[in-house]
Structures are given as C-alpha cells and as structure tokens.
Amino acid sequence: MKKIALALIVAGSTLMAADGAALYKKCVACHGANGEKKALNKSEVITGWDSAKTVEALNGYKAGTRNIKGMGGLMKGQVASYSDADIKAVSDYIAGLK
C-alpha cells in the first residue's frame, strides 16, 4: 500500500510540474518561436540568455522593479500569475532555445 501511495504522489507531482514549453506559448507572439525577435521592437533578443539571467529579469518584472524601454507594465502583466517554479521552468526552456 505504501508503494502505491508513493507512486501516486510522484505521479501527481510530475503532472503538476511547470512546463516551460507550455508557459512560453504566451511569449511567442512578441519574442518569436525561438526567442529571436525584439519584442515590440524594444526588447533584446532573448535567444541565448542563460536561465539565471531570465529568472532575474522575470522576477524583476513580476516585482515591478524592472522597466526596460517602458516594457515593465506589459511584462508585469505577462508574468504576474507565474509561480517561482513557472519562472524557473520557462527560463530553463528559453535557455535551450537556438
């Protein structure tokens, strides 16, 4: 019985894990499928950013302390609902874009 309960817990936590690719779908319109676009012709191209840089940027936008080229308000709205795990997952996904 303990093995079954443990298996259910592991399976449930795996299903609840943040999916960086799914989270990135809301970014594609502005940043491009591979992060190759300057969002609204203002942002940097994010392809090649390492995960830590993206985590720092997204946390700054979420906190309202980052406002690069006037994009703070727009980006704050984009990441407002992201948990720390979501930010890490999407950042790891972006780090793998080429």
Summary of the structure (lengths in Angstrom):
residues: 98
radius of gyration: 15.7
end to end distance: 45.5
largest distance: 57.0
contacts: 246
relative contact order: 0.18
helix: 64%
strand: 0%
